[in-house]
């Protein structure tokens, strides 16, 4: 039996809803085998029913650590929509009790520097720092939503996984191939005729991920640090295969 997947966001760069018939037809033109549902994250009943059925079949193989005999629900449209998280998990709990994948963001480990940037030696590791990462509280970015995923998933006995990519760059296979962070910086450099920095050189560090590295496992902040290490993902056999940021950034200046 094929793995059955219901995904809430497939029109944008690494997410995006299907709110119009036009978007639906654009998706079907590329992927005619999909069943596309028009709605948004406030469409509670749609989310519950589709999660319960998990009736969109996608040809890509699921990550090897998932039970392929169960449906997979993936939320990539809005990392902080609490109502949608509740509806999707509720639907799964009343259906086949599959796996819930939530695409969040590594912005949760921003150090929120103020004033001049200062280099931070801290690298957040998803094995060594797992307890800290999974117990963040507001005002940490995405903390409230991530906690809801973990707590409600445990309560409803749904297997959950939270994916937290850092700054995403590069080309995407979706309808939109433009990210936010890097193109914004490049646009500023083009307008000024030169790049800029906040504080001393090397004062802040930002981890990055190529879009196609995020998708299969499918904010710009100045004077801050976001250093991460995906030890758990590498332990599952993942290795980066796409071009590095420096190798791709020149194409944005053309």
C-alpha positions in Angstrom: 0.0 0.0 0.0 1.3 3.4 -1.0 2.1 5.9 1.8 -0.7 8.4 2.0 0.3 12.0 2.7 -1.7 15.2 3.3 0.4 18.3 3.1 -0.9 21.8 3.9 1.6 23.8 1.9 2.9 23.1 -1.6 2.6 26.4 -3.6 5.3 28.5 -2.0 9.1 28.3 -1.6 9.0 25.6 1.1 5.3 26.0 2.0 2.3 28.0 0.9 -1.4 27.3 0.8 -3.8 26.6 -2.1 -6.4 29.3 -1.8 -7.5 29.7 -5.4 -8.5 27.7 -8.4 -5.6 29.2 -10.3 -3.0 27.9 -7.8 -4.8 24.5 -7.9 -4.5 24.2 -11.6 -0.8 25.3 -11.6 -0.1 22.5 -9.2 -2.0 19.9 -11.2 -0.2 21.0 -14.3 3.0 19.9 -12.6 1.7 17.0 -10.6 -1.5 15.7 -12.3 -1.7 12.7 -10.0 -2.3 14.8 -6.9 -5.7 15.5 -5.3 -5.6 19.2 -4.5 -7.8 20.7 -1.7 -8.6 24.5 -1.7 -8.6 25.9 1.8 -6.5 27.7 4.4 -5.3 27.1 7.9 -8.6 28.4 9.4 -10.5 25.7 7.5 -10.7 23.5 10.6 -13.1 20.9 9.3 -11.2 20.5 6.1 -8.0 20.0 8.0 -9.5 17.5 10.4 -11.2 15.5 7.7 -8.2 15.4 5.3 -5.8 14.6 8.1 -8.1 11.8 9.1 -8.1 10.4 5.6 -4.6 11.5 4.6 -5.8 11.1 1.0 -3.2 12.9 -1.1 -0.7 10.5 -2.4 2.8 11.9 -3.3 5.3 9.9 -5.3 8.3 10.8 -3.2 9.5 8.2 -0.7 9.1 9.2 2.9 12.2 9.5 5.1 13.5 6.0 6.1 12.8 6.5 9.8 9.0 6.6 9.2 6.6 3.7 9.3 5.6 3.6 5.6 2.4 1.7 6.5 1.0 4.7 8.2 -0.2 8.1 6.8 2.0 11.1 7.2 0.7 14.6 7.7 3.1 17.5 7.0 2.5 21.1 7.9 4.7 23.6 6.0 2.3 26.5 5.5 2.6 28.4 8.7 4.8 27.3 11.6 2.9 29.3 14.2 -0.8 28.7 13.4 -2.0 27.0 16.6 -5.5 26.3 15.3 -4.1 24.4 12.4 -1.8 22.4 14.5 -4.7 21.4 16.8 -6.9 20.5 13.8 -4.3 18.4 12.0 -3.4 16.5 15.2 -7.1 16.0 16.1 -7.7 14.6 12.6 -4.8 12.2 12.8 -5.9 11.0 16.3 -9.4 10.1 15.0 -8.0 8.5 11.9 -5.1 6.1 11.4 -2.9 7.7 14.0 -0.1 8.4 11.6 3.0 10.7 11.9 2.9 14.5 12.1 5.8 16.4 10.6 5.9 20.1 11.6 8.2 22.5 9.7 9.3 25.1 12.1 12.4 27.2 12.0 15.8 27.3 13.7 15.1 31.0 14.6 14.2 29.5 18.0 17.9 29.6 18.8 18.5 33.2 17.8 20.5 34.8 20.6 18.6 38.1 20.1 21.7 40.3 20.3 21.2 44.0 20.9 23.6 46.7 19.6 26.9 45.6 18.1 27.0 41.9 17.2 29.2 39.6 19.2 30.5 36.2 18.1 28.9 33.4 20.0 30.8 30.1 20.4 27.5 28.3 21.1 26.4 25.8 18.5 22.9 24.3 19.2 23.0 20.6 18.7 19.7 18.6 18.3 21.1 15.8 20.4 23.2 17.5 23.1 20.8 20.4 23.5 17.5 18.5 22.9 16.1 19.1 26.3 16.7 22.9 26.1 15.4 23.2 22.5 12.2 21.3 23.3 11.4 23.4 26.4 11.9 26.9 25.1 9.2 29.3 26.2 8.0 32.6 24.8 9.2 35.1 23.6 11.5 32.6 21.9 10.5 32.3 18.2 8.0 29.4 17.5 8.2 28.2 21.1 4.4 28.2 21.7 3.7 26.3 18.5 6.5 23.8 18.9 5.4 23.1 22.5 1.8 22.5 21.2 3.0 20.0 18.7 5.0 18.1 21.3 2.4 18.3 24.1 -0.7 17.6 22.1 1.0 14.9 20.1 1.9 13.1 23.3 -1.6 13.6 24.7 -3.3 12.2 21.5 -0.6 9.5 21.1 0.5 10.8 17.7 4.1 10.4 16.6 5.4 13.9 15.9 8.6 15.4 14.5 9.6 19.0 14.2 12.0 20.1 11.5 13.9 23.3 12.1 15.8 24.5 9.0 18.1 27.6 9.4 18.3 30.3 6.7 17.0 28.6 3.5 18.5 29.5 0.1 18.8 28.2 -3.4 16.2 27.0 -6.0 13.1 25.2 -5.0 11.0 22.7 -6.9 7.8 24.5 -6.0 5.8 27.2 -7.8 8.0 29.9 -6.2 11.8 29.6 -6.5 12.7 32.7 -4.5 13.5 32.6 -0.8 13.3 35.6 1.5 16.4 36.1 3.5 19.2 35.9 1.0 17.5 37.7 -1.9 16.6 40.5 0.4 20.2 41.0 1.4 21.2 40.9 -2.3 18.6 43.4 -3.3 19.9 45.8 -0.6 23.5 45.3 -1.9 22.3 46.0 -5.5 20.6 49.2 -4.4 23.6 50.4 -2.4 26.2 49.2 -4.8 27.9 47.4 -2.0 27.2 45.1 0.9 27.1 46.1 4.6 27.7 44.6 8.0 26.5 45.2 11.5 29.3 45.4 14.1 32.7 43.9 13.6 33.5 41.5 10.9 32.7 37.9 11.9 30.7 39.2 14.8 27.6 37.1 14.0 27.1 33.7 12.5 24.1 32.3 10.7 23.7 28.7 9.7 22.2 28.1 6.3 20.4 25.3 4.4 19.8 24.9 0.7 16.1 24.6 -0.2 16.3 21.2 -1.7 18.1 19.9 1.4 15.1 21.0 3.5 12.3 19.8 1.2 13.0 16.1 1.0 12.9 16.1 4.9 10.9 18.6 3.8 13.7 36.6 8.8 16.5 38.3 8.4 18.0 39.3 11.8 21.0 41.6 12.1 23.5 41.5 14.9 22.6 38.0 16.0 23.8 34.4 16.0 22.0 31.3 14.9 24.5 28.4 14.9 23.1 24.9 14.6 24.3 21.3 14.1 21.9 18.6 12.7 23.3 15.6 14.6 20.1 13.7 14.8 19.4 14.1 11.1 22.9 13.0 10.2 22.5 10.0 12.5 19.6 9.0 10.4 21.8 8.9 7.3 21.3 12.4 5.9 24.2 14.2 4.3 24.1 17.6 2.4 24.3 17.2 -1.4 23.2 20.6 -2.7 25.6 23.5 -3.5 26.8 25.7 -0.7 25.6 29.3 -0.1 28.8 30.9 -1.5 28.4 28.7 -4.7 24.9 30.0 -5.4 24.8 33.6 -4.2 26.5 34.9 -7.3 23.5 33.9 -9.4 21.3 36.4 -7.5 23.4 39.3 -8.7 22.7 38.6 -12.3 
